[in-house]
């Protein structure tokens, strides 16, 4: 039969373990919140350079293929910062960007 000290020690270890797990979980939640905020800011920036139809396609894509959607807006944001986009991207142009991303081509030239 375990002694009272062993029971106390075991209980203390359990409480410390739970506390550590809660701290780790809170840190993960905070990190996810920061990432979601950054994605939202990126989306708001990029949507300035897209037509309503292209934005609609992006929103649909984001539901089905989140990683591809994020890659596409990152590419558009990079081009916008570099001054390569002068007019809003149409749905057709956005589809072309997606095709290039899916085929693995590294470079895409914005003609606008």
N, C-alpha and C positions, 0 to 999 in steps of 0.2 A: 504494500500500500504506500502511495507517495506521501511524503511529508508535507506539512503546511508550507514550508519554504519552497519546495519544488513546485507546488501548485501556484503559489504567488509568483514565482519566477516565470513559470509557463504562461500565466495570465498576463504578466507584464510584457513578455515577448510578443504575445498575440496582440495586445493593445498597441505596441510600438509598430508592429507589422501593419496593422490596419491604418495607423496614422501615416506611415510612409506611403501606403497605397493611395490614401486620400490626397496626400500632397502631390504625388505623381499624376494622379487623375486630374487634379485642379490645374497643374502645369500644362497638361495636354489640352485641356479645354481652353485655357488662355491662349496657347499657341494656335489652335484651330481658329479661334476667334480673330486673332491677328491676321492669319492667312486669308480668312473669309473677307475681312475688311480690305486687305490689299487687292484681292481679286475684284471686289466691288468697285474700288477706285479705278482699277485698270479698265474694267468694263465701261464705266462711265466715260472715261477718256476716249476709248476706242469708238464707242457708239457715236461720237461726234463726227466720225469719218465714215459712217455707214448709212445707207438708205434704210428706210423702215423695213423693206423686204429682207435685206441682208441681216438686220437685227433680229427679225423674226426667225430666220434660218439659224442664226447663232443660238437663240434661246431654245429652239427645238434640239439642236445639236448638243447643247449643254446638258440636256436631260438624258440623252441617249449615250453620248460619248464625251464625258466631261474633260478628259485629258486632251483630246483633239480640239475641243472648243477652246481650252485655255492656250494651247499651242498657237491656234489661229489668232487669238486676240493679242498674244505676246508678239507675234510676227507683225501684225498691223500696228501695234503701239511702237515697235522699233522703227518701222518705216515712217510712221507719223513724226516721231522725234527726229528722224533723219531728214525730214522735209521731202520725202518721196511721194507723199500723198497730197494732192492739191484740191481734189474734189471727192465727194462721197463715193465710197465703193458700192457698186450695185450688187444685187443678189448674184448675178452671173459672174461677176468678178470675184465675189466671195467664194462661190462654188469652185472657181479655178484655183484659188488659194488652197482650199481644202483638198482638191485633187493633188496638188503639188505636195502637200504635207503627207498625204496618204501614200504616195509613191516613194517618199523618202528623199525627194530632191531637196538639197540644202538651200538653194538660191531661188528667189522669186523676185522678178523685177516688176515694180509698180510703174505703170505707164502714165499715170495721172499726174 
